[in-house]
């Protein structure tokens, strides 16, 4: 039917607002998180342990070492010193001999003995469940505390930032910060809190399998389309 001269003109269609750079970044970050979920649905802690004290010890030993080496060391260590009370009574010489392969064994043995002593003296031999209390233990920093809280107790108090996660966070554009503490804050703002622990495992697994430090396999990486550092 013909339009009458008295008909009201149709309003001009509104153009959709272009996304801001911040919105584009947030959208890209979420696509990367979803892809990590798809790629590593079963990611978990690589350190072997049966109770919180064992995980605490293993994580202290993992500094400047590998999970593989730590997992080779800990069976004999835990057999001889299964509790904080037992480890607190160990001599430094005995501990050093058992943890030597992990590197920096003088300092690690000293920290393990001191940590076990504090656990037995101040916490009835139990590993505490708060960040503040864990950070007061000898040899424990935020990374170790986050590992223990997230994996032994299911408490998402923060995001583990080890060398893999630091490298990948910068390559994937999650953070431009240079220090683990600042990178952790950026990640906590991006990743849902209920995923903080498992996110760390996914990033570590991706760093080991694909995004290595020296020769990242960008041509095999399914995150490459969203990665600002891709080399393909």
Phi, psi and omega in degrees: 000138182293147180278129179287153178291346179267357179293144178284136179294145178289138179293144179296139180295139180278133178282139179292142182289133178291140179294142177284162177304323179294318179293321178296318179297315181297320179294318179296317179302317181292326176294321177294318178298319180294321178294321177297322177298318181291320185286325186230065183291337184249020182298138181207181183293131182274345179282140181270130180199160178239344179207164188305321180298320179295320178294320178300313179297314181298322181289321175300319180291336185286348178298129181057030178217190178241154178299325181299314180294317180299319180293337176281331183279317194294329179305313180291323180296313182289330178294320182278326182229078187281347184226161174303322180299317180292317182291327179296333181272352182290152173275155179298325180297318179295315181294318181300319180297324183280333184250007185308318186295343182279350182086155180049040191291333177298310182291321180294317179298319178298316180293320180298315180296316181294319179297314180298322179297316180294319179300315182290320184284317189253345186231020178056032178077010181253146175284126181294159185248020177235152180299314183301316181291320180295321182292345177276350181280140177302134177082004184249123173246189183298322181298310180298316180298318179295320178300312183293312181298315184289321186264323181277329186238355180067029181255116179271084182267342181185185181248127176297132175234095174260191184296323178296311184291324176298314181296311183291324179299322179284320180293320183278354178082016176288330181205145174252008184282152184268346186245151179304321182297316181286325175298318179301317180298318179297316182293322179296334179279341184261317188268135175303139186302324181293350180250004185304316182289310183291329175302317179300317179295321179295317180294317179297317180295319179294323178294324180284320187275320189238304191264066182287166185294315187268318185227077178296139182270067184299328181289344178254355189276124179280355174268352186306319181302335181254001188267123180287348182254007185301144183248040178229000000 
